Amino acid sequence: MKKYIPNPINIDGIELSSELTELTEAMAKNIHEVWAAGRIAEGWGYGNERTDKEKLHPGLVPYEELSEQEKEYDRATSISTLKLIMKLGFEIKK
């Protein structure tokens, strides 16, 4: 098997406007909701610790109940997605 080397598009230097910065939190919440809905559809449920065999995960709670560290993961995903959209030359307007 050939070794996979990820090569994401460089988004360094892309700055988000204040309006887009506000959008990142809504996107982060939705990213979590999509992830959680997928897990639940696969038969996962809430558990204090992640247990793959029993399909339990501590992250299956509303976004507002996540730790800041867990929220940061979703925020980083939304920020990088918005920056990529801009890097590719698209505009985001309300």
PLY file of the C-alpha trace (Angstrom):
ply
format ascii 1.0
element vertex 94
property float x
property float y
property float z
element edge 93
property int vertex1
property int vertex2
end_header
0.00 0.00 0.00
1.27 3.44 -0.92
1.89 5.77 2.04
-0.71 8.53 2.24
0.64 12.03 2.81
-2.12 14.60 3.45
-1.75 17.83 1.46
-4.43 20.32 2.54
-4.75 23.65 0.75
-2.72 26.29 2.57
-5.09 28.79 4.20
-2.41 30.72 6.09
-2.96 34.45 5.84
-6.70 34.20 5.25
-8.51 36.42 7.73
-12.18 36.13 8.61
-14.36 39.21 8.91
-16.17 39.79 12.19
-19.41 38.58 10.57
-17.77 35.30 9.55
-16.17 34.93 12.96
-19.69 35.02 14.42
-20.75 32.36 11.90
-18.09 29.96 13.13
-19.95 29.24 16.39
-23.17 28.38 14.57
-21.21 26.16 12.20
-19.37 24.49 15.09
-22.65 23.66 16.79
-24.04 22.23 13.56
-20.88 20.18 12.96
-21.39 18.62 16.38
-25.08 18.02 15.71
-24.32 16.26 12.39
-21.64 14.12 14.05
-23.93 13.22 16.98
-26.86 12.40 14.70
-24.62 10.08 12.70
-23.37 8.31 15.81
-26.86 7.89 17.21
-28.06 6.51 13.84
-25.24 3.96 14.10
-26.55 2.84 17.50
-24.23 4.85 19.76
-25.40 6.36 23.03
-24.07 8.51 25.84
-21.51 7.06 28.26
-19.11 8.62 30.76
-16.22 7.07 28.82
-15.85 6.09 25.18
-16.40 2.38 24.76
-16.37 1.23 21.14
-17.62 -2.27 21.92
-20.67 -0.94 23.76
-20.98 2.08 21.43
-20.88 4.65 24.22
-19.37 8.13 23.87
-19.16 11.06 26.33
-19.53 13.57 23.50
-23.12 12.61 22.79
-24.51 15.62 24.63
-25.83 18.98 23.40
-23.10 21.29 22.07
-23.61 23.65 25.00
-22.63 20.88 27.42
-19.31 20.09 25.72
-16.07 21.19 27.34
-14.35 24.19 25.77
-11.65 21.83 24.47
-14.26 19.75 22.65
-15.97 22.88 21.28
-12.58 24.12 20.01
-12.27 21.03 17.80
-15.58 21.88 16.08
-14.70 25.58 15.91
-11.37 24.80 14.23
-13.19 22.74 11.62
-15.64 25.56 10.88
-12.89 28.21 10.74
-10.74 26.17 8.37
-13.77 25.47 6.16
-14.64 29.17 5.92
-11.03 30.07 5.18
-10.86 27.41 2.46
-14.02 28.80 0.83
-12.39 32.24 0.77
-9.06 30.88 -0.47
-10.87 29.25 -3.39
-12.24 32.65 -4.38
-15.81 32.39 -3.15
-17.60 35.08 -1.22
-19.90 34.42 1.72
-22.75 36.87 2.12
-25.69 36.92 4.49
0 1
1 2
2 3
3 4
4 5
5 6
6 7
7 8
8 9
9 10
10 11
11 12
12 13
13 14
14 15
15 16
16 17
17 18
18 19
19 20
20 21
21 22
22 23
23 24
24 25
25 26
26 27
27 28
28 29
29 30
30 31
31 32
32 33
33 34
34 35
35 36
36 37
37 38
38 39
39 40
40 41
41 42
42 43
43 44
44 45
45 46
46 47
47 48
48 49
49 50
50 51
51 52
52 53
53 54
54 55
55 56
56 57
57 58
58 59
59 60
60 61
61 62
62 63
63 64
64 65
65 66
66 67
67 68
68 69
69 70
70 71
71 72
72 73
73 74
74 75
75 76
76 77
77 78
78 79
79 80
80 81
81 82
82 83
83 84
84 85
85 86
86 87
87 88
88 89
89 90
90 91
91 92
92 93
